[in-house]
Amino acid sequence: MDTQRIETLLNGLTDPFTLKTFGQEKAVKAVNLSDHTLTIHLEVGYPAKRLTDDLVQLVQKAVKSLADSPVPTVKVTWKIATHTVQGALKPLDGIKNIIAIASGKGGVGKSTTAVNLALALQDEGAQVAILDADIYGPSQPTMLGIDDKPTSHEDGRRMRPLTNYGLQTMSVGYLIDPDQPMVWRGPMVTQALEQLIRDTAWDNVDYLIVDMPPGTGDVQLTLAQKVPVTGAVIVTTPQDIALLDARKGFRMFEKVGVPIFGVVENMSTHICSNCGHEEAIFGAGGASKMVKDFGSEMLGSLPLDIRIRQQTDAGKPSVVADPEGDIASHYRAIARKVAFKIAQKAEDKTNRFPKIVIQKT
């Protein structure tokens, strides 16, 4: 059996999740044959903890088509790369990719979506953090069940992120009294956002989820112009009023050059907790029309389900409260789509080249 023939076969296989070939992804790391034992190492660019079996079966089925090949032992690993961002900005130290979760309107379930997507990405095997950028109405401390205060990092200049459920997290809500209003003008808010991002000692984060405040004001523009963002997700409900504002948010990210991964429709249908009847009480089809108009993609729809509210209010979001439940599966499907889209982007290579310093001698 010629290992080169096997490697050529594998490089021509299409990754079912990114729709690129393994050759394009440089995913085939090793093909070894020893004493009629064939081992293959596949490394993909997205977290694949729950997708490993699918990839193993794909490779084994392909190799099986070669008549004289033994059934291979397939090792699947993943390595999340740093991908390109908007404009001339460069990725931040300790953070490979930043994903903005945004909405044009408040009350559409953006923060709930953000924390569950963060937990879902982590459940797939990524190193994940979440930043609560809603300075006026921070909700992540409650949703993650954290009431501690950040401590100083060893360098004395930065804060250590707080953690729960394995997530690194930072929020202005950790720094103030819960009942204290943030009576700040725009410049103070944008400065606070930059400090929360840059003065937190993030530890080797694959994906930083930024829970944005609603609207298209100072905070959104600061993030888009000064913070290297890999892409954004727009959250809306089927209501016409919510969709009007979501469309504005979509256009804002387009204007500042931040890629939009797609739209999440929250509260798409209501499920009665007594009889299970499902009804589109906020309307139907609006988000689908929006993504069609903008040439984007519907990443997923979530029901208006009392369990989502109960779980997040209790500080235990759905992905950790009921990890095998139907709601968690919705969030996981959305998180995977975002991870696949990031893996398809070009990698940022600015840190791979040494800086050239010319000294006068």
Rosetta blueprint (number, residue, H / E / L):
1 M L
2 D L
3 T H
4 Q H
5 R H
6 I H
7 E H
8 T H
9 L H
10 L H
11 N H
12 G L
13 L L
14 T E
15 D L
16 P L
17 F L
18 T L
19 L L
20 K L
21 T E
22 F H
23 G H
24 Q H
25 E H
26 K L
27 A L
28 V E
29 K E
30 A E
31 V E
32 N E
33 L E
34 S E
35 D L
36 H L
37 T E
38 L E
39 T E
40 I E
41 H E
42 L E
43 E E
44 V E
45 G L
46 Y L
47 P L
48 A L
49 K L
50 R L
51 L L
52 T H
53 D H
54 D H
55 L H
56 V H
57 Q H
58 L H
59 V H
60 Q H
61 K H
62 A H
63 V H
64 K H
65 S L
66 L L
67 A L
68 D L
69 S L
70 P L
71 V L
72 P L
73 T E
74 V E
75 K E
76 V E
77 T E
78 W E
79 K L
80 I L
81 A L
82 T L
83 H E
84 T L
85 V L
86 Q L
87 G L
88 A L
89 L L
90 K L
91 P L
92 L L
93 D L
94 G L
95 I E
96 K E
97 N E
98 I E
99 I E
100 A E
101 I E
102 A E
103 S L
104 G L
105 K L
106 G L
107 G L
108 V L
109 G L
110 K H
111 S H
112 T H
113 T H
114 A H
115 V H
116 N H
117 L H
118 A H
119 L H
120 A H
121 L H
122 Q H
123 D H
124 E L
125 G L
126 A L
127 Q L
128 V E
129 A E
130 I E
131 L E
132 D E
133 A L
134 D L
135 I L
136 Y L
137 G L
138 P L
139 S L
140 Q H
141 P H
142 T H
143 M H
144 L L
145 G L
146 I L
147 D L
148 D L
149 K L
150 P L
151 T L
152 S E
153 H L
154 E L
155 D L
156 G L
157 R L
158 R L
159 M E
160 R L
161 P L
162 L E
163 T E
164 N E
165 Y L
166 G L
167 L E
168 Q E
169 T E
170 M E
171 S E
172 V H
173 G H
174 Y H
175 L L
176 I L
177 D L
178 P L
179 D L
180 Q L
181 P L
182 M L
183 V L
184 W L
185 R L
186 G H
187 P H
188 M H
189 V H
190 T H
191 Q H
192 A H
193 L H
194 E H
195 Q H
196 L H
197 I H
198 R H
199 D L
200 T E
201 A L
202 W L
203 D L
204 N L
205 V E
206 D E
207 Y E
208 L E
209 I E
210 V E
211 D E
212 M L
213 P L
214 P L
215 G L
216 T L
217 G L
218 D H
219 V H
220 Q H
221 L H
222 T H
223 L H
224 A H
225 Q H
226 K H
227 V L
228 P L
229 V L
230 T L
231 G E
232 A E
233 V E
234 I E
235 V E
236 T E
237 T L
238 P L
239 Q L
240 D H
241 I H
242 A H
243 L H
244 L H
245 D H
246 A H
247 R H
248 K H
249 G H
250 F H
251 R H
252 M H
253 F H
254 E H
255 K H
256 V L
257 G L
258 V L
259 P L
260 I E
261 F E
262 G E
263 V E
264 V E
265 E E
266 N L
267 M L
268 S L
269 T L
270 H E
271 I E
272 C L
273 S L
274 N L
275 C L
276 G L
277 H L
278 E E
279 E E
280 A L
281 I L
282 F L
283 G L
284 A L
285 G L
286 G H
287 A H
288 S H
289 K H
290 M H
291 V H
292 K H
293 D H
294 F H
295 G L
296 S L
297 E L
298 M E
299 L E
300 G E
301 S E
302 L L
303 P L
304 L E
305 D L
306 I H
307 R H
308 I H
309 R H
310 Q H
311 Q H
312 T H
313 D H
314 A L
315 G L
316 K L
317 P L
318 S H
319 V H
320 V H
321 A H
322 D L
323 P L
324 E L
325 G L
326 D H
327 I H
328 A H
329 S H
330 H H
331 Y H
332 R H
333 A H
334 I H
335 A H
336 R H
337 K H
338 V H
339 A H
340 F H
341 K H
342 I H
343 A H
344 Q H
345 K L
346 A L
347 E E
348 D L
349 K L
350 T H
351 N H
352 R H
353 F L
354 P L
355 K L
356 I L
357 V L
358 I L
359 Q L
360 K L
361 T L
